[in-house]
Amino acid sequence: MKPARHHVTTCKGCRAPIVWAFTSKNGRKQPVDAEPTDKGNLAVTQGADDVLYVRSLTKAHPEPRPSEWQAMPHFATCTSPPPRRSSGGGQRTTSGVRPAPWQR
């Protein structure tokens, strides 16, 4: 099974065909390769509301259901991923001196 044509878009980085699907775990959108593959670790299905949903294939449920197709997360296959966001760690710079001493 393949995604419907109106779900397919292109990745901004590598221009590969992808679909956006809501994760069953937390409801966030995840980019998924539009082309089904037997090597994928995701199962994608189209709901009755015409929205795509994705779940991970696990040891307990290693095979996709009849209404699902197997796919790869696009993060794993993108040849031009966006730059990683800073986690806020690293060295901080001070912008001045505290105006008053600490009060005890």
C-alpha positions as CSV (number, residue, x, y, z in Angstrom):
1,M,0.0,0.0,0.0
2,K,1.2,3.5,-0.8
3,P,0.2,6.9,0.6
4,A,-2.4,8.9,-1.3
5,R,-0.9,11.4,-3.7
6,H,-2.3,14.4,-1.8
7,H,-0.3,13.4,1.3
8,V,3.1,13.4,-0.5
9,T,5.3,16.5,-0.2
10,T,9.1,17.0,-0.6
11,C,11.8,17.4,2.1
12,K,13.1,21.0,2.2
13,G,16.7,19.7,2.5
14,C,17.1,16.7,0.1
15,R,13.9,17.1,-2.0
16,A,12.9,13.5,-1.4
17,P,9.2,12.6,-1.4
18,I,7.9,12.4,2.2
19,V,4.6,12.3,4.1
20,W,3.9,13.8,7.5
21,A,2.2,11.5,10.0
22,F,1.0,11.9,13.6
23,T,2.8,9.5,16.0
24,S,0.5,7.2,18.0
25,K,2.8,7.7,21.1
26,N,2.6,11.4,21.6
27,G,0.6,13.0,18.7
28,R,3.5,14.9,17.2
29,K,4.1,15.1,13.4
30,Q,6.9,12.9,12.0
31,P,8.4,13.0,8.5
32,V,8.3,9.5,6.9
33,D,9.6,8.4,3.6
34,A,6.8,8.2,1.1
35,E,8.1,5.0,-0.6
36,P,7.2,1.8,1.4
37,T,10.2,-0.4,2.3
38,D,10.6,-3.8,4.0
39,K,13.6,-2.4,5.9
40,G,11.4,0.2,7.7
41,N,10.7,0.2,11.4
42,L,7.5,2.2,11.2
43,A,3.9,1.2,10.2
44,V,1.8,4.0,8.6
45,T,-1.9,4.0,8.1
46,Q,-4.5,6.4,6.9
47,G,-7.3,7.0,9.4
48,A,-11.0,7.4,8.6
49,D,-10.4,11.2,9.0
50,D,-7.9,11.1,6.0
51,V,-5.0,11.8,8.4
52,L,-1.8,9.6,8.4
53,Y,-0.8,8.0,11.6
54,V,2.5,6.2,12.4
55,R,3.6,3.7,15.0
56,S,6.8,1.9,15.7
57,L,7.1,-1.7,14.8
58,T,8.2,-3.6,18.0
59,K,9.2,-7.1,18.9
60,A,5.6,-7.6,20.2
61,H,4.1,-6.3,16.9
62,P,6.9,-6.7,14.3
63,E,4.6,-6.8,11.2
64,P,2.3,-4.1,9.8
65,R,-1.4,-4.7,9.9
66,P,-3.3,-5.2,6.6
67,S,-4.3,-1.5,6.4
68,E,-0.7,-0.3,7.1
69,W,2.4,0.0,5.1
70,Q,6.0,-0.3,6.3
71,A,8.2,2.8,6.0
72,M,11.4,4.4,7.2
73,P,11.6,7.6,9.3
74,H,12.9,10.4,7.0
75,F,15.4,11.4,9.7
76,A,17.2,8.2,9.1
77,T,17.5,8.6,5.3
78,C,17.7,12.4,4.7
79,T,20.9,13.3,2.9
80,S,20.7,17.0,3.8
81,P,19.3,17.2,7.4
82,P,18.6,20.6,9.0
83,P,21.2,21.8,11.5
84,R,20.7,20.5,15.0
85,R,19.3,22.9,17.5
86,S,21.3,23.9,20.6
87,S,20.1,22.2,23.8
88,G,21.0,25.4,25.7
89,G,24.1,23.7,27.2
90,G,27.6,25.0,26.7
91,Q,29.3,28.1,28.0
92,R,27.2,31.0,29.1
93,T,28.4,34.6,28.8
94,T,27.8,37.1,31.6
95,S,26.4,40.4,30.6
96,G,27.4,42.5,33.6
97,V,27.9,42.7,37.3
98,R,25.2,42.0,39.9
99,P,24.0,45.4,41.1
100,A,23.7,44.5,44.8
101,P,25.2,41.9,47.1
102,W,23.2,38.8,48.1
103,Q,20.9,39.3,51.0
104,R,21.0,36.8,53.9
